[in-house]
Structure formats: C-alpha cells, structure tokens
Amino acid sequence: MVRHGPKVLVMCGPSGSGKSTLLRRLFDDYPDKFGFSVSHTSRSPRPGEIDGKHYHFTDRKEMENAIARGEFLESAVFSNNLYGTSLAAVESVWKSGKICVLDIDMQGVKQVKQRSNMMDPILVFIKPPSLKELEDRLRKRGTETEDSLQRRLAVAQEEIEYGDTPGNFHLVIINDNLEKSYAKLRDFVLAELVKNGVDSGE
C-alpha cells in the first residue's frame, strides 16, 4: 500500500535549544504516530547509552564505507566524530506505519532537502531566545569544557543564521516558553499531516 503524506519530520536546532524536550512531549502524546530514527555514530558510548536505542555505535571506517556506498540519508562530522542517518533506519520506521522523526544538524538538513525526490519532509527549526540564553543553558548542564562550549556556541550561531533564512524551514519556533512552543509544534505538524492526507490520530 502506498502511504501518502510526509514520511519524515525533520527537527533541527542548536544543542540546548530544547528540541529534545519538545520531541519527547510529541512522542509521549502520539506514541502510535511518530517513530524515532536511531542515528549511527563513530564515537564511543557515554555512560548509560545503549547501542541500538540511543545510537547505533559503529567503527568510523565501516561507517565511511557505508556512506560511500550510498547507504546513508545524511551524515555530518562533529567534534571529529561521524554522525548519520541510515536509509535502513528510516525504512524501519516507515515499515511500522509511523512518521519518521529525524533530530539532525544543519549539514544533515541540507542533505535531506537534496533527497526531496524520495520523501516529503516537514522541516522545523527550534531556536533559543538568544545566544546568551543558550550559553546559560549549556553552562547549567555542566557537561562542557570551556573549549567545547565555545565550539558549540560558534556552531549555534551558524545554525541560527541558517534557520532564520527564509525558505529553509517550514516552521521556526523561538523556544522561550515550553508550553507555547510545544503547542505550536504539535498544531503545525498535525495540520501538515491532515493537509497531506495522513490521519492526525487525534
């Protein structure tokens, strides 16, 4: 059976923008509607991370070869580690009858947009209220060195400029209030699904 409508919801935004929290709310409210695509990475697992749940942890050379064979929808390098979404991971979500959700960076979004012939993505950018607010959020986490924090902020500045460029995303949400931001995300995505002939599940 051919399933019409968007097959992929793409979420992008700087680390600390709150997109993971918004996505968790969406999954909690609509567990039968959305499925998360598990990314691959060449970095080592962090304490508590489970292979196949948080990431597919893999060897860098092996991942590079798979990318060269065209097995990845998108891939990017961050802090000298490879990250990417395999086509198999997306197919796995599609086969379960759910909308596939990707949480990817700016490099990944550009690659997904080049694949618009094989999917019809909903593109959403989550933006912090300001770079200062983003810096405060990242410092409160206590997981960054000063060097890694400055690198993240530099990347965030570039991502925000890309997010603010007209035509790059269908929706940009300034996440200054979690409840309001979630309502905007939920209402927009469900409306897009209905518009494209997919039952919103409400």
Disulfide bonds with the S-S distance in Angstrom:
none
